C-alpha cells in the first residue's frame, strides 16, 4: 500500500512553463519562463517524480521543446516522465538515452498499438500510455481530434503489453480546477491491471484528502498543475498527508489481518 504519488506537472509551450485550459493552446498562462528552475523548485519541495509534457510536440507529432526538456534533465535528479510528440521508436529511444525515466505514448497508442507493445517489450518499465478522454472518448493529436474508442477499451488493449502506467486525463476538467473525475478514473483503474495515474482538474487539498481514501488505493498517483502554481495546494502539506494517511491505512490492514 504505497502512498499515491503526487506528480507536479510542467507543460512546455515555446520553451516556457505554462498551463492550458482544457487543452486550448490559445488559453495558456505562463507560470515560469525557466522550466528547469521550476523543476528544481519541485524537487526541493520534496516531490519524487516530475510529469513533463511537450505541448507543441503533441500537436506537431515530434519533439518541439527538446532544449527545455534537456535542461530539466540536467538540473534535477528525480525521475521524469515525458509525453508529447512521441510517435516512433527513434524518439522513444532518444529520450530514454537522454535520461527520461518513462516516456508517455498518447496519439500513437490509438493509431499504432503494436508500436506501444514493441516499445514496452524493448524497454520494460519505461513506457506509459496517455489516455486523454473527452466525454468518455479518447482524444488524440494534442486533444484536437476525438476517436471512437472509450478509455477502458484502449486501456484493455495493453493489458498484456508490459506497460508501466496509464495516465488518464479528463480533458473537460483539465486546467479549470473543478476537481479530479474520480468515478471515471477509479472505474478505469478497476477495469485494468495496469497502474493508473489520475490527471485533469486536481484543484485543492480536498482532492488530496480524497486521494487518501481506501478506494483510491487502486491508483498509482495523481498529477497536479495549476493548483500547485497558484498556491491552492501546499506541496509540503499535500506530500505529508498522502504519506501519513496511506501508512495509517496500511498499519490498520496489517493489524486486522493478524
N, C-alpha and C positions, 0 to 999 in steps of 0.2 A: 504494500500500500504506500507507494512513493508519493510525495507531495505532487499536486498538479504544478507543472512548470509554467511560470509566467514569462512569456516571450515578449520583450519590448520590440516594437516594430520601427524599422527605418525604411521609409518609402522614398525612392530616389527619382527625381524628375529634373533633368537638365543639370545634374550634379549637385542638386540641393536636397535637403531632407524636408519632405513635405507630407501633408495628409490631404487626402481627397474626400469628397462627399459622394458616397455611393459609386465610387469608381470613375467619377466625372473629371477628366483631366483639366477641364476649364474651371473647376472649383477646387483649386489647390491652394492650401495655406502653407507658406514656408515657415518652418519652425527652427531650422538651423541651416546656415549656409556652409557648414563644415560637418558633413556626415560622420567623418572619423572622430571628430570631437564629441559628437552626440553618442557615438558608440562607446567611447571611453567613459563618458558620464554614466551610461547604463551599466557598464562593467563595474565602475566604482561604487554604484548603488547596491551592488550585490546580485545582479541578475546572472544567471548561469548559461543563458543562450541569447543569441540575437536572431531576430527574424528580419531579413532584408529583402526588399522587392525592387527590381529594376522596372519601374512603371513604363518608361519609354520603350524598354526592351519587350515588354508584354505586348505592346501594340506593333512594334516593328518586327517581332519574331526573331530577334537576335539581340545579343547584349549591346546596350547603348550607354550604360553608366559604369563601364569597366574600371575606369580610373578611380571613381569614388569607392567602388567595392574593394578594389585592391588596397586603397588607403585604409579602409576599415580593417581589413585582414592584417595589415601591418601594425595597426595601432592596438588591437586587443588580443587577449589570449583565450577568451571564452569562445566556444564553438559558434559558428554562424551557419544558419540555413538560408539559402538564397533561391528566389524564384524570379521569373520574368524573362521571357525570351529564350528559354531553354528548350530547344526543339530538335536537337540532334546529339549524337554521341560525342562528336568533337567538342561541342560546348559543355556537355556534362563533364567530360574528362579534363577539359581545360580548366574549369572552375575547381574541380577536386584537386588538380595539381597545384593550383594557386593557394590552396588551404581552406576552401569551403568545406565544412563538415558534412553538409547534407544539401543536395540540390532538389528543388521542387519543380516537378513537371506538371503543367496545367493543361493548356490547349492540346499539346501533343498526346496527353493521356486519353483524350477523346478521339483525336484524329488517327493516332497510331499506337494503340495499346501494346503491340508487340515490341515497340521501341522501349516502353517502360519496363516490360518484362526482361528484355535483354540487358538494359541498364542496371536493373536490380540484381540480375544474375551476376553481372560482371563486377558490381560494386555493392556488395551486401551491406546493409545498414546505412547506405549513403543516399538512397533515393526515396523521396516523398512525392505523393501525388496531391496536387492542389485541386480541390473541388469547390468551385465558386458557383453558388446557386442563386437563381433569380426566380421567385415564385415556384420554388421546388425543382426547377430545371437547371441543368448545368450550363453556365455561360462560358464562352471562350473568346479568344482574340482580345485580351485585355478587357473582358466583360462586354465587348461591343456586340457580340452575337450570342443568341441563346440556342442551345441544342434541344433535341427531343429526349435526352437522357435525364433520368432522375438521379439525384445524388447517391441514393442507395444502389441503383443499378450500376453506376460507374464504380462505386466502391467495391461491389462484389466481383467485378471483373478482375480485380487484382488480389483477391483473397489468397491465392497460392503463388503469388509472384515474388514474395520476399520484400515487399515494400515496407520501409521503416515507419512511415506515418502517413496519415491523410490530414491535410489542413483544410478544414471545412469553413467556408466563408459565406455568410448570408449577406448578399450584396445590398439588399434593401436596408440593412441596418449599418452597413459599414460607414464609419466616419460621422454618424449623426447622433451617437451617444444615447441610443434607445435601449441598450442592454443586449446581451447575447440572446440568440434564439435557442434557448435550452431545449424545448421539445424536439425540434428537428435535429439539433446536434447530438443530443443523447440518443435519439432514435437511430441515427446513423451509427453511432458508437456501439450500440447494442446489436446492430444488424451485421457488423463486420468484426473480424478478429484483429484487424489492423489498428494500431493506436491512433486515436483521433485527437486533433488539436483544434479547439474552437476559435473562430475568428469572426469579427464583424459586430461592432456595437458595444463592446465592453465599456461600460460607462462610469462606474463608481465603485466604492468599497462594498456596496450592496451586492454587486456582481461577484466580487472577490469572495464575500461571505457565502454566496450561493455555491461557488465552486468548492467550498469545503464540505458540502453536504454529502452524505454517503452515496447518493445516486450518481454523483459526479466522479466517483472513483473509477468509472469506466473511461474517463478522459485522460489523455496524456498531458494536456496543457491547454492554455488559452493565450491568445495574442492581444496585446493592448497597444493602442497607438495614441490617438488624440487625448484620451483621458489621462495618460501619463504626461503628455506635453503641457496640458493646461492645468495640471495640478489636482484634478478630480480624484486621482488615485495617488496615494503616498507610497512610493516604492518600498521603503523600509517596512512600513506597517503591513502592506499587502504581502510581501515575501514572508514576513514573520508569521502572519496569520495562516497562510497556506501551509507552512511547515508545521506549525504548532497544532493546528486543528487536525490535520491528517495523522500526525503522530499520536494524538489522543485517541482517534478512532481506531488506529492500529493496535494500541495498547488495550483498548476495550475489547477488540476482537480476540486478541490472544487470551485475555482473562476469561472471556465467555466460552472459549474453546477448550480451556484446560479443566 
